[in-house]
Amino acid sequence: MNVETISLTPGPMGGTRDLTVYRFGQPGARPRVYIQGGLHADEAPGMLVGFALRDHLARLEAEGAIHGEILLVPVANPIGLDQGVAGGSAGRFEATTGQNFNRDFPDAAQLALLQDDSPPQGDCVSTLRKRMLAGLDALAPMTQLAALQRALLRLAISADIVIDMHCDSEATTHLYCHSEQVDRAAGFGHAVNAGVVLHARLQGGASFDEACALPWSAFRDRWPGTAIPLACFAVTLEWRGMLDTDPATAENDAEAVVAWLAAQDVLSAKAATACERSVAVAPLAGVEVVTAPRSGLFLATALPGTQVIAGTVLGQLRCLPDGELHVLRASTDGLLYAREQTRIVRSGAELFFIAGQTPIRHGMLLST
């Protein structure tokens, strides 16, 4: 295991914050895998699984069992970790700008084209990866947030596989992926015992997984006569909810990821155990988001992982300040995969997420 420290500059008043990268396997070997946790710095499960993965990978490397190259960043957001409000963590949004840490990543395809917009010759994947790296290197970040985004994307942009680990509020494990990669994502979802895989050709928001996968779509559109594959399999993996930090569960999650990596010929490890349930696949545009009609006390009853139909009672809202009771119901059939954990909510708050099969939304499909 090689440990690399990347300083993020410019820093506050000339100071720095650092990223720690754990590298396993032979540099330059394929498949190349990039895994990170904690991009939303108030989400503990991804970081916890990341450290469990570090320990597993260190053992496997010592045994000579890693065939490819793996880059692991368990704590991907030192900026967010430093933020807090009145004793609470505030790691989802950058405090100065209000920007979601997992939105608005640089467009690596556009940066590559600024470097060289000629059609790639020979090994087009290798050529385009080099152009994207050159484009990222040419950036001159003016803030630590921009420096963080460039550093993370630079680590991942040449990878064959990218796994960005997060969690939801209260949820069953679920994944987001590009629609062309849904079959592979479903296999990964089966390995990690996910409840649903949500897919879209364009999620919106330039999140990290899209920043890694979408450049290849852009290159294909630019040169339709060139055989350019979608060369990066990138997913956002949501490990259940914010409070799901049981050490044994994190260990099992890490073992599941290792077993799936073995099936991808990245390393040698024991086969995955049988999944406890089937994995639903649904378009992200088919997700119903049940919101609060008024501010009030959120009384949730339906649990994540529950199959619901239109009309199913999901919970209640005791409105404030008058105490009027409002029943919350599903309007679509599907899997309720996530719900809000806060029990005092404002009008318009997103309370339940149901993965249906019929597209009902368009435009920006990701929540804030």
Protein Blocks (a to p, Z undefined) as FASTA:
>chain_A
ZZddddddddeehiacddddddedjehiacdddddehklmmbmklmmmmmmmmmmmmmmm
mnopafbdcdddfblclklmmgceehiacfkbcfklopafkgoiacfklmmmmmomcdce
hjlklmmmmmmmmmmmmpccfbfklmmmmmmmmmmmmpfbdcdddddfbdcddddddfkl
mmmmmmmmmmnopabdcddfblghiaaklmmmmmmmmmmmmmmmbccddfbccddddehi
fklmcfklmmmmmmmmmmmmmmnopaccddddddfbdcddddfklpccdddfbgcddddf
bdghiacdehiafbdcdddfklpacddddfbecddfbdcfbfbdcehiafbdcddfbdcb
ehjfbdZZ
